Amino acid sequence: TTAAAVAATSVVVLDRGNNTTCTINLHGATVVSWRVNNQEQLFVSKLASFDGKKAIRGGIPFVFPQFGPWSFGPQHGFARITRWHLDRAPERLHNGDVEAIFSLMDNEFTRSIWNYQFRITYRLILREKELHFHIGVYNPSKDLSFTFNMLLHTYLKVPDVRRCQITGLQGCHFIDKTREGALYQEGREVVTVNEWTDRIYQHTPQEHVITNVVSGRKMRLHKYNFPDTVIWNPWIDRSREMSDFGDDEFPNMLCVEAGNVSSPVILLPGTCFEASQILQQFKCPYNLQL
Ligand code: TA6
């Protein structure tokens, strides 16, 4: 990907070979495709808009500095609807992985909504069956702190969401947005989704496994410094309310979103906050991987 090509198309492609690629749209630094052996792992709605005016409906939008409704600006903040900069074009590392680095810093648009200086560095690494996300948020101010939410709004592509199971939520408290934000505790060892689901699980473990993703395989989500996990599927009624989401698409997606939601991060002047996520596709129980 040359800088000129990126400027023209706003799209950056990491190509590791063996039909393993990752495509990022500079609009929101949204990962819009991740193909492993030519199998797409992410859901993007057929009605998604790429006009740069709203968030792309699918892939992995970058939510910052706000999760959810925001009295200062757009829901889920401005990062996912702002054009990011490609700091380092895709580069093959010594071990065959491909890395690219994106950044977003305060500008006239962001300052008109949220008057803080910030700089986000977003490093993506494409491995054989893994996609790594390393994020740094830096506060360059000499005297002003700021607080923020941050979340990777991952839309997994699945053959049928009703057959998916999600581990790593048992015992966690969650805010249920389908029940006026009431607080509950998860009793199930394995969570399934068979209705409109919109839950903010708090202080979740570092690892979730989602079964029955593409090709009947499993997706392992490992997170560092992202204490919460949002599980979302709009189901039929809310699908109909979204103009950029097909009425018949909800069975083919499951959002499992690692983030800092329930307690915002406080970033002191001159300091940096780091968080990471690893998505790994595998086909047999992870601990039995031969
Ligand atoms: O992550 C779940 C959620 O907060 C849901 O409440 C739903 O609003 C979803 O995000 C999508 O939000 P959006 O602003 O992209 O339509």
Boltz pocket constraint, residues with backbone or C-beta under 6 A from the ligand:
constraints:
  - pocket:
      binder: B
      contacts: [[A, 55], [A, 68], [A, 75], [A, 76], [A, 153], [A, 177], [A, 198], [A, 230], [A, 231], [A, 232], [A, 255], [A, 257]]
      max_distance: 6.0
